[in-house]
Amino acid sequence: MKSFTIFASIIAAVAAEWTCPQDHNTNYTVYGKQWNIQCDNSIQGTDIRRFYNGEQDTLLSCAYACAEDPTCLGTSYVSMTYTCILKSSIDAINLRPGIWSAYPIEDENCA
């Protein structure tokens, strides 16, 4: 029974990862906020922090790092180099193959 519980936990963790292109333009929850995923799109704006060499090795972990920083408005993740870039502004979102981005969206019901 113990091995089944561990296996189920591993499956749940893998299923929770965001993947491109499957998750393009979908919303997921991070710390209670909805985040929109943009595959092959880069957020143009002011960089506030970069994580290199897999310090944040997925778009999901990059989004969690952004959510923990009150000045962060979005994140771009360079899939080829495992680089996570936190942004304090979103000036534009441009097509960039291999770069995946995520940003929190406003709850339309709270307006």
N, CA, C and O atoms as CSV, one atom per row, in Angstrom:
chain,resi,resn,atom,element,x,y,z
A,1,MET,N,N,0.816,-1.196,0.000
A,1,MET,CA,C,0.000,0.000,0.000
A,1,MET,C,C,0.862,1.264,0.000
A,1,MET,O,O,0.521,2.257,-0.642
A,2,LYS,N,N,1.988,1.215,0.730
A,2,LYS,CA,C,2.868,2.371,0.793
A,2,LYS,C,C,3.430,2.712,-0.586
A,2,LYS,O,O,3.497,3.887,-0.947
A,3,SER,N,N,3.835,1.708,-1.357
A,3,SER,CA,C,4.379,1.983,-2.682
A,3,SER,C,C,3.321,2.578,-3.597
A,3,SER,O,O,3.644,3.409,-4.446
A,4,PHE,N,N,2.069,2.176,-3.447
A,4,PHE,CA,C,0.999,2.757,-4.254
A,4,PHE,C,C,0.827,4.239,-3.927
A,4,PHE,O,O,0.639,5.055,-4.829
A,5,THR,N,N,0.891,4.587,-2.649
A,5,THR,CA,C,0.750,5.986,-2.236
A,5,THR,C,C,1.872,6.833,-2.817
A,5,THR,O,O,1.631,7.937,-3.306
A,6,ILE,N,N,3.093,6.325,-2.767
A,6,ILE,CA,C,4.227,7.051,-3.330
A,6,ILE,C,C,4.053,7.199,-4.833
A,6,ILE,O,O,4.284,8.279,-5.376
A,7,PHE,N,N,3.649,6.127,-5.518
A,7,PHE,CA,C,3.437,6.169,-6.957
A,7,PHE,C,C,2.351,7.175,-7.309
A,7,PHE,O,O,2.511,7.942,-8.259
A,8,ALA,N,N,1.248,7.188,-6.565
A,8,ALA,CA,C,0.156,8.130,-6.822
A,8,ALA,C,C,0.634,9.566,-6.635
A,8,ALA,O,O,0.221,10.455,-7.378
A,9,SER,N,N,1.497,9.801,-5.654
A,9,SER,CA,C,2.041,11.142,-5.424
A,9,SER,C,C,2.916,11.583,-6.589
A,9,SER,O,O,2.871,12.742,-7.001
A,10,ILE,N,N,3.707,10.664,-7.115
A,10,ILE,CA,C,4.563,10.980,-8.259
A,10,ILE,C,C,3.713,11.312,-9.474
A,10,ILE,O,O,3.997,12.282,-10.177
A,11,ILE,N,N,2.680,10.527,-9.734
A,11,ILE,CA,C,1.781,10.791,-10.863
A,11,ILE,C,C,1.126,12.153,-10.710
A,11,ILE,O,O,1.048,12.906,-11.681
A,12,ALA,N,N,0.655,12.488,-9.521
A,12,ALA,CA,C,0.007,13.778,-9.290
A,12,ALA,C,C,0.980,14.924,-9.524
A,12,ALA,O,O,0.603,15.949,-10.094
A,13,ALA,N,N,2.223,14.764,-9.091
A,13,ALA,CA,C,3.219,15.817,-9.278
A,13,ALA,C,C,3.527,16.024,-10.750
A,13,ALA,O,O,3.634,17.163,-11.204
A,14,VAL,N,N,3.669,14.949,-11.498
A,14,VAL,CA,C,3.954,15.051,-12.926
A,14,VAL,C,C,2.776,15.672,-13.659
A,14,VAL,O,O,2.972,16.512,-14.538
A,15,ALA,N,N,1.564,15.276,-13.316
A,15,ALA,CA,C,0.377,15.798,-13.983
A,15,ALA,C,C,0.200,17.287,-13.723
A,15,ALA,O,O,-0.424,17.982,-14.525
A,16,ALA,N,N,0.738,17.786,-12.618
A,16,ALA,CA,C,0.568,19.188,-12.265
A,16,ALA,C,C,1.498,20.110,-13.054
A,16,ALA,O,O,1.270,21.319,-13.079
A,17,GLU,N,N,2.533,19.578,-13.697
A,17,GLU,CA,C,3.452,20.420,-14.463
A,17,GLU,C,C,2.753,21.021,-15.672
A,17,GLU,O,O,1.849,20.414,-16.247
A,18,TRP,N,N,3.177,22.208,-16.047
A,18,TRP,CA,C,2.667,22.855,-17.245
A,18,TRP,C,C,3.570,22.463,-18.409
A,18,TRP,O,O,4.794,22.483,-18.284
A,19,THR,N,N,2.978,22.115,-19.517
A,19,THR,CA,C,3.761,21.728,-20.680
A,19,THR,C,C,3.279,22.476,-21.913
A,19,THR,O,O,2.095,22.776,-22.064
A,20,CYS,N,N,4.212,22.762,-22.767
A,20,CYS,CA,C,3.896,23.417,-24.031
A,20,CYS,C,C,4.146,22.432,-25.159
A,20,CYS,O,O,5.106,21.665,-25.088
A,21,PRO,N,N,3.332,22.422,-26.182
A,21,PRO,CA,C,2.261,23.375,-26.493
A,21,PRO,C,C,0.893,23.018,-25.897
A,21,PRO,O,O,-0.062,23.772,-26.081
A,22,GLN,N,N,0.776,21.898,-25.194
A,22,GLN,CA,C,-0.526,21.434,-24.716
A,22,GLN,C,C,-1.265,22.452,-23.854
A,22,GLN,O,O,-2.487,22.564,-23.947
A,23,ASP,N,N,-0.548,23.191,-23.024
A,23,ASP,CA,C,-1.192,24.097,-22.076
A,23,ASP,C,C,-1.285,25.539,-22.565
A,23,ASP,O,O,-1.615,26.433,-21.784
A,24,HIS,N,N,-1.000,25.779,-23.842
A,24,HIS,CA,C,-1.046,27.146,-24.368
A,24,HIS,C,C,-2.415,27.785,-24.142
A,24,HIS,O,O,-3.454,27.185,-24.418
A,25,ASN,N,N,-2.389,28.993,-23.643
A,25,ASN,CA,C,-3.576,29.820,-23.413
A,25,ASN,C,C,-4.582,29.177,-22.459
A,25,ASN,O,O,-5.789,29.384,-22.585
A,26,THR,N,N,-4.081,28.403,-21.514
A,26,THR,CA,C,-4.947,27.846,-20.475
A,26,THR,C,C,-4.601,28.523,-19.153
A,26,THR,O,O,-3.539,29.129,-19.008
A,27,ASN,N,N,-5.505,28.412,-18.203
A,27,ASN,CA,C,-5.323,29.039,-16.897
A,27,ASN,C,C,-5.149,27.979,-15.826
A,27,ASN,O,O,-5.835,26.957,-15.825
A,28,TYR,N,N,-4.222,28.236,-14.916
A,28,TYR,CA,C,-3.965,27.359,-13.783
A,28,TYR,C,C,-3.822,28.205,-12.530
A,28,TYR,O,O,-3.537,29.400,-12.605
A,29,THR,N,N,-4.019,27.582,-11.386
A,29,THR,CA,C,-3.962,28.292,-10.116
A,29,THR,C,C,-2.591,28.151,-9.461
A,29,THR,O,O,-2.058,27.049,-9.338
A,30,VAL,N,N,-2.032,29.283,-9.043
A,30,VAL,CA,C,-0.791,29.343,-8.270
A,30,VAL,C,C,-1.079,30.219,-7.061
A,30,VAL,O,O,-1.405,31.397,-7.205
A,31,TYR,N,N,-0.959,29.646,-5.877
A,31,TYR,CA,C,-1.222,30.378,-4.631
A,31,TYR,C,C,-2.568,31.100,-4.665
A,31,TYR,O,O,-2.675,32.244,-4.224
A,32,GLY,N,N,-3.577,30.437,-5.183
A,32,GLY,CA,C,-4.929,30.981,-5.164
A,32,GLY,C,C,-5.262,31.966,-6.271
A,32,GLY,O,O,-6.389,32.457,-6.328
A,33,LYS,N,N,-4.311,32.273,-7.157
A,33,LYS,CA,C,-4.562,33.176,-8.280
A,33,LYS,C,C,-4.511,32.399,-9.585
A,33,LYS,O,O,-3.741,31.449,-9.723
A,34,GLN,N,N,-5.332,32.808,-10.538
A,34,GLN,CA,C,-5.318,32.209,-11.860
A,34,GLN,C,C,-4.173,32.796,-12.685
A,34,GLN,O,O,-3.981,34.012,-12.727
A,35,TRP,N,N,-3.419,31.914,-13.336
A,35,TRP,CA,C,-2.318,32.311,-14.205
A,35,TRP,C,C,-2.596,31.816,-15.610
A,35,TRP,O,O,-3.073,30.696,-15.793
A,36,ASN,N,N,-2.300,32.649,-16.612
A,36,ASN,CA,C,-2.453,32.267,-18.009
A,36,ASN,C,C,-1.097,31.854,-18.562
A,36,ASN,O,O,-0.087,32.514,-18.318
A,37,ILE,N,N,-1.087,30.762,-19.306
A,37,ILE,CA,C,0.138,30.224,-19.904
A,37,ILE,C,C,0.174,30.582,-21.384
A,37,ILE,O,O,-0.812,30.404,-22.099
A,38,GLN,N,N,1.300,31.081,-21.832
A,38,GLN,CA,C,1.516,31.426,-23.232
A,38,GLN,C,C,2.751,30.685,-23.737
A,38,GLN,O,O,3.875,31.000,-23.346
A,39,CYS,N,N,2.538,29.707,-24.600
A,39,CYS,CA,C,3.651,28.939,-25.173
A,39,CYS,C,C,4.215,29.671,-26.385
A,39,CYS,O,O,3.476,30.283,-27.156
A,40,ASP,N,N,5.517,29.601,-26.538
A,40,ASP,CA,C,6.223,30.257,-27.640
A,40,ASP,C,C,5.946,31.753,-27.691
A,40,ASP,O,O,5.871,32.349,-28.765
A,41,ASN,N,N,5.797,32.345,-26.514
A,41,ASN,CA,C,5.596,33.785,-26.374
A,41,ASN,C,C,6.459,34.291,-25.229
A,41,ASN,O,O,6.572,33.645,-24.187
A,42,SER,N,N,7.066,35.451,-25.435
A,42,SER,CA,C,7.934,36.057,-24.431
A,42,SER,C,C,7.315,37.351,-23.917
A,42,SER,O,O,6.822,38.165,-24.697
A,43,ILE,N,N,7.344,37.534,-22.606
A,43,ILE,CA,C,6.891,38.789,-22.018
A,43,ILE,C,C,8.010,39.814,-22.166
A,43,ILE,O,O,9.138,39.586,-21.729
A,44,GLN,N,N,7.687,40.937,-22.783
A,44,GLN,CA,C,8.619,42.053,-22.881
A,44,GLN,C,C,8.313,43.003,-21.736
A,44,GLN,O,O,7.173,43.439,-21.577
A,45,GLY,N,N,9.308,43.321,-20.947
A,45,GLY,CA,C,9.130,44.204,-19.802
A,45,GLY,C,C,10.407,44.240,-18.990
A,45,GLY,O,O,11.440,43.716,-19.408
A,46,THR,N,N,10.329,44.855,-17.841
A,46,THR,CA,C,11.500,45.023,-16.987
A,46,THR,C,C,11.821,43.739,-16.237
A,46,THR,O,O,10.978,43.198,-15.521
A,47,ASP,N,N,13.057,43.254,-16.408
A,47,ASP,CA,C,13.519,42.073,-15.672
A,47,ASP,C,C,13.826,42.474,-14.232
A,47,ASP,O,O,14.462,43.499,-13.987
A,48,ILE,N,N,13.369,41.654,-13.279
A,48,ILE,CA,C,13.725,41.923,-11.890
A,48,ILE,C,C,14.624,40.840,-11.308
A,48,ILE,O,O,15.340,41.078,-10.336
A,49,ARG,N,N,14.587,39.657,-11.899
A,49,ARG,CA,C,15.454,38.577,-11.418
A,49,ARG,C,C,15.529,37.490,-12.482
A,49,ARG,O,O,14.568,37.242,-13.211
A,50,ARG,N,N,16.688,36.851,-12.554
A,50,ARG,CA,C,16.887,35.706,-13.447
A,50,ARG,C,C,17.407,34.531,-12.640
A,50,ARG,O,O,18.241,34.683,-11.747
A,51,PHE,N,N,16.898,33.363,-12.974
A,51,PHE,CA,C,17.392,32.112,-12.399
A,51,PHE,C,C,18.020,31.332,-13.546
A,51,PHE,O,O,17.384,31.128,-14.580
A,52,TYR,N,N,19.262,30.895,-13.372
A,52,TYR,CA,C,19.991,30.197,-14.431
A,52,TYR,C,C,20.208,28.727,-14.088
A,52,TYR,O,O,20.090,28.311,-12.935
A,53,ASN,N,N,20.531,27.948,-15.131
A,53,ASN,CA,C,20.966,26.554,-14.984
A,53,ASN,C,C,20.012,25.705,-14.167
A,53,ASN,O,O,20.443,24.878,-13.363
A,54,GLY,N,N,18.737,25.902,-14.363
A,54,GLY,CA,C,17.761,25.041,-13.711
A,54,GLY,C,C,17.449,25.375,-12.269
A,54,GLY,O,O,16.856,24.551,-11.573
A,55,GLU,N,N,17.833,26.575,-11.783
A,55,GLU,CA,C,17.452,26.950,-10.414
A,55,GLU,C,C,15.926,26.905,-10.265
A,55,GLU,O,O,15.407,26.487,-9.230
A,56,GLN,N,N,15.237,27.331,-11.286
A,56,GLN,CA,C,13.791,27.145,-11.419
A,56,GLN,C,C,13.648,26.404,-12.743
A,56,GLN,O,O,13.687,27.023,-13.806
A,57,ASP,N,N,13.484,25.092,-12.688
A,57,ASP,CA,C,13.663,24.280,-13.893
A,57,ASP,C,C,12.401,23.980,-14.682
A,57,ASP,O,O,12.433,23.162,-15.601
A,58,THR,N,N,11.297,24.620,-14.348
A,58,THR,CA,C,10.068,24.475,-15.134
A,58,THR,C,C,9.342,25.817,-15.138
A,58,THR,O,O,9.622,26.684,-14.311
A,59,LEU,N,N,8.417,25.982,-16.064
A,59,LEU,CA,C,7.595,27.189,-16.071
A,59,LEU,C,C,6.780,27.280,-14.791
A,59,LEU,O,O,6.580,28.373,-14.263
A,60,LEU,N,N,6.309,26.155,-14.290
A,60,LEU,CA,C,5.526,26.155,-13.055
A,60,LEU,C,C,6.358,26.650,-11.872
A,60,LEU,O,O,5.888,27.492,-11.107
A,61,SER,N,N,7.578,26.150,-11.706
A,61,SER,CA,C,8.405,26.613,-10.585
A,61,SER,C,C,8.769,28.087,-10.759
A,61,SER,O,O,8.913,28.815,-9.777
A,62,CYS,N,N,8.916,28.515,-11.990
A,62,CYS,CA,C,9.182,29.920,-12.281
A,62,CYS,C,C,7.978,30.782,-11.866
A,62,CYS,O,O,8.152,31.863,-11.305
A,63,ALA,N,N,6.775,30.305,-12.140
A,63,ALA,CA,C,5.562,31.035,-11.749
A,63,ALA,C,C,5.442,31.120,-10.229
A,63,ALA,O,O,5.041,32.154,-9.694
A,64,TYR,N,N,5.788,30.039,-9.534
A,64,TYR,CA,C,5.769,30.082,-8.069
A,64,TYR,C,C,6.768,31.116,-7.544
A,64,TYR,O,O,6.460,31.845,-6.601
A,65,ALA,N,N,7.960,31.187,-8.145
A,65,ALA,CA,C,8.951,32.187,-7.732
A,65,ALA,C,C,8.408,33.593,-7.960
A,65,ALA,O,O,8.605,34.482,-7.131
A,66,CYS,N,N,7.732,33.791,-9.071
A,66,CYS,CA,C,7.130,35.090,-9.368
A,66,CYS,C,C,6.031,35.416,-8.357
A,66,CYS,O,O,5.955,36.539,-7.859
A,67,ALA,N,N,5.191,34.443,-8.059
A,67,ALA,CA,C,4.077,34.663,-7.132
A,67,ALA,C,C,4.565,35.024,-5.731
A,67,ALA,O,O,3.853,35.688,-4.977
A,68,GLU,N,N,5.766,34.595,-5.382
A,68,GLU,CA,C,6.330,34.894,-4.064
A,68,GLU,C,C,6.978,36.275,-3.996
A,68,GLU,O,O,7.340,36.733,-2.912
A,69,ASP,N,N,7.128,36.939,-5.131
A,69,ASP,CA,C,7.735,38.273,-5.183
A,69,ASP,C,C,6.634,39.299,-5.452
A,69,ASP,O,O,6.035,39.275,-6.527
A,70,PRO,N,N,6.352,40.192,-4.516
A,70,PRO,CA,C,5.245,41.134,-4.696
A,70,PRO,C,C,5.426,42.107,-5.861
A,70,PRO,O,O,4.453,42.722,-6.297
A,71,THR,N,N,6.652,42.260,-6.375
A,71,THR,CA,C,6.871,43.159,-7.509
A,71,THR,C,C,6.761,42.447,-8.856
A,71,THR,O,O,6.821,43.096,-9.901
A,72,CYS,N,N,6.603,41.137,-8.848
A,72,CYS,CA,C,6.583,40.358,-10.090
A,72,CYS,C,C,5.177,40.318,-10.692
A,72,CYS,O,O,4.204,39.983,-10.015
A,73,LEU,N,N,5.092,40.668,-11.982
A,73,LEU,CA,C,3.814,40.659,-12.694
A,73,LEU,C,C,3.708,39.541,-13.721
A,73,LEU,O,O,2.637,39.316,-14.284
A,74,GLY,N,N,4.803,38.843,-13.969
A,74,GLY,CA,C,4.789,37.753,-14.935
A,74,GLY,C,C,6.172,37.150,-15.058
A,74,GLY,O,O,7.144,37.661,-14.503
A,75,THR,N,N,6.244,36.051,-15.797
A,75,THR,CA,C,7.518,35.361,-15.940
A,75,THR,C,C,7.647,34.753,-17.330
A,75,THR,O,O,6.663,34.319,-17.930
A,76,SER,N,N,8.864,34.733,-17.823
A,76,SER,CA,C,9.177,34.023,-19.060
A,76,SER,C,C,10.225,32.966,-18.739
A,76,SER,O,O,11.140,33.194,-17.947
A,77,TYR,N,N,10.073,31.810,-19.368
A,77,TYR,CA,C,10.961,30.677,-19.125
A,77,TYR,C,C,11.559,30.246,-20.462
A,77,TYR,O,O,10.831,29.882,-21.385
A,78,VAL,N,N,12.885,30.289,-20.561
A,78,VAL,CA,C,13.575,29.897,-21.788
A,78,VAL,C,C,13.837,28.401,-21.700
A,78,VAL,O,O,14.714,27.959,-20.958
A,79,SER,N,N,13.074,27.627,-22.457
A,79,SER,CA,C,13.115,26.170,-22.317
A,79,SER,C,C,14.444,25.563,-22.768
A,79,SER,O,O,14.833,24.510,-22.263
A,80,MET,N,N,15.144,26.196,-23.699
A,80,MET,CA,C,16.402,25.639,-24.208
A,80,MET,C,C,17.552,25.777,-23.213
A,80,MET,O,O,18.474,24.961,-23.212
A,81,THR,N,N,17.502,26.810,-22.364
A,81,THR,CA,C,18.597,27.065,-21.423
A,81,THR,C,C,18.157,26.958,-19.966
A,81,THR,O,O,18.953,27.188,-19.056
A,82,TYR,N,N,16.890,26.608,-19.746
A,82,TYR,CA,C,16.338,26.483,-18.385
A,82,TYR,C,C,16.517,27.778,-17.591
A,82,TYR,O,O,16.875,27.750,-16.414
A,83,THR,N,N,16.267,28.898,-18.244
A,83,THR,CA,C,16.404,30.201,-17.610
A,83,THR,C,C,15.026,30.768,-17.293
A,83,THR,O,O,14.153,30.836,-18.159
A,84,CYS,N,N,14.847,31.169,-16.057
A,84,CYS,CA,C,13.594,31.752,-15.577
A,84,CYS,C,C,13.809,33.252,-15.396
A,84,CYS,O,O,14.759,33.668,-14.733
A,85,ILE,N,N,12.932,34.064,-15.982
A,85,ILE,CA,C,13.066,35.516,-15.907
A,85,ILE,C,C,11.793,36.097,-15.290
A,85,ILE,O,O,10.703,35.948,-15.843
A,86,LEU,N,N,11.941,36.757,-14.145
A,86,LEU,CA,C,10.806,37.408,-13.491
A,86,LEU,C,C,10.697,38.835,-14.010
A,86,LEU,O,O,11.707,39.511,-14.206
A,87,LYS,N,N,9.464,39.291,-14.232
A,87,LYS,CA,C,9.214,40.613,-14.815
A,87,LYS,C,C,8.398,41.486,-13.871
A,87,LYS,O,O,7.444,41.024,-13.244
A,88,SER,N,N,8.791,42.768,-13.779
A,88,SER,CA,C,8.020,43.710,-12.964
A,88,SER,C,C,7.054,44.532,-13.809
A,88,SER,O,O,6.276,45.323,-13.276
A,89,SER,N,N,7.103,44.346,-15.116
A,89,SER,CA,C,6.143,45.002,-16.008
A,89,SER,C,C,5.896,44.093,-17.205
A,89,SER,O,O,6.733,43.266,-17.567
A,90,ILE,N,N,4.734,44.267,-17.802
A,90,ILE,CA,C,4.399,43.547,-19.032
A,90,ILE,C,C,4.066,44.608,-20.070
A,90,ILE,O,O,2.961,45.150,-20.091
A,91,ASP,N,N,5.042,44.897,-20.934
A,91,ASP,CA,C,4.859,45.912,-21.961
A,91,ASP,C,C,4.253,45.325,-23.229
A,91,ASP,O,O,3.509,46.002,-23.939
A,92,ALA,N,N,4.569,44.076,-23.509
A,92,ALA,CA,C,4.049,43.375,-24.682
A,92,ALA,C,C,4.328,41.887,-24.506
A,92,ALA,O,O,5.149,41.484,-23.683
A,93,ILE,N,N,3.632,41.089,-25.292
A,93,ILE,CA,C,3.902,39.651,-25.352
A,93,ILE,C,C,4.147,39.330,-26.818
A,93,ILE,O,O,3.257,39.487,-27.654
A,94,ASN,N,N,5.365,38.877,-27.127
A,94,ASN,CA,C,5.773,38.649,-28.508
A,94,ASN,C,C,6.041,37.180,-28.784
A,94,ASN,O,O,6.465,36.433,-27.902
A,95,LEU,N,N,5.788,36.779,-30.015
A,95,LEU,CA,C,6.070,35.417,-30.458
A,95,LEU,C,C,7.569,35.150,-30.375
A,95,LEU,O,O,8.366,35.862,-30.986
A,96,ARG,N,N,7.949,34.126,-29.618
A,96,ARG,CA,C,9.345,33.701,-29.477
A,96,ARG,C,C,9.356,32.194,-29.260
A,96,ARG,O,O,9.129,31.733,-28.141
A,97,PRO,N,N,9.615,31.416,-30.313
A,97,PRO,CA,C,9.651,29.961,-30.162
A,97,PRO,C,C,10.620,29.526,-29.063
A,97,PRO,O,O,11.740,30.027,-28.972
A,98,GLY,N,N,10.173,28.592,-28.236
A,98,GLY,CA,C,11.001,28.047,-27.170
A,98,GLY,C,C,10.940,28.817,-25.865
A,98,GLY,O,O,11.529,28.397,-24.868
A,99,ILE,N,N,10.231,29.945,-25.859
A,99,ILE,CA,C,10.058,30.706,-24.622
A,99,ILE,C,C,8.604,30.581,-24.194
A,99,ILE,O,O,7.685,30.832,-24.973
A,100,TRP,N,N,8.418,30.193,-22.954
A,100,TRP,CA,C,7.080,30.006,-22.400
A,100,TRP,C,C,6.869,31.045,-21.316
A,100,TRP,O,O,7.777,31.311,-20.529
A,101,SER,N,N,5.696,31.630,-21.264
A,101,SER,CA,C,5.435,32.692,-20.301
A,101,SER,C,C,4.158,32.429,-19.529
A,101,SER,O,O,3.288,31.676,-19.966
A,102,ALA,N,N,4.066,33.063,-18.372
A,102,ALA,CA,C,2.860,32.963,-17.548
A,102,ALA,C,C,2.712,34.257,-16.762
A,102,ALA,O,O,3.693,34.889,-16.369
A,103,TYR,N,N,1.464,34.630,-16.545
A,103,TYR,CA,C,1.190,35.834,-15.771
A,103,TYR,C,C,-0.161,35.674,-15.090
A,103,TYR,O,O,-1.049,35.004,-15.617
A,104,PRO,N,N,-0.320,36.294,-13.912
A,104,PRO,CA,C,-1.606,36.202,-13.225
A,104,PRO,C,C,-2.651,37.033,-13.961
A,104,PRO,O,O,-2.354,38.104,-14.491
A,105,ILE,N,N,-3.862,36.527,-13.982
A,105,ILE,CA,C,-4.952,37.255,-14.630
A,105,ILE,C,C,-5.936,37.711,-13.569
A,105,ILE,O,O,-6.060,37.101,-12.507
A,106,GLU,N,N,-6.625,38.783,-13.873
A,106,GLU,CA,C,-7.621,39.311,-12.945
A,106,GLU,C,C,-8.849,38.423,-12.966
A,106,GLU,O,O,-9.237,37.896,-14.009
A,107,ASP,N,N,-9.451,38.265,-11.808
A,107,ASP,CA,C,-10.703,37.522,-11.701
A,107,ASP,C,C,-11.818,38.431,-12.193
A,107,ASP,O,O,-12.105,39.457,-11.576
A,108,GLU,N,N,-12.450,38.057,-13.302
A,108,GLU,CA,C,-13.494,38.892,-13.891
A,108,GLU,C,C,-14.677,39.086,-12.952
A,108,GLU,O,O,-15.409,40.066,-13.090
A,109,ASN,N,N,-14.882,38.180,-12.004
A,109,ASN,CA,C,-16.005,38.290,-11.079
A,109,ASN,C,C,-15.741,39.287,-9.956
A,109,ASN,O,O,-16.657,39.629,-9.208
A,110,CYS,N,N,-14.505,39.757,-9.829
A,110,CYS,CA,C,-14.158,40.671,-8.737
A,110,CYS,C,C,-14.129,42.124,-9.188
A,110,CYS,O,O,-13.869,43.014,-8.377
A,111,ALA,N,N,-14.386,42.376,-10.440
A,111,ALA,CA,C,-14.285,43.747,-10.971
A,111,ALA,C,C,-15.342,44.656,-10.400
A,111,ALA,O,O,-15.393,45.837,-10.744
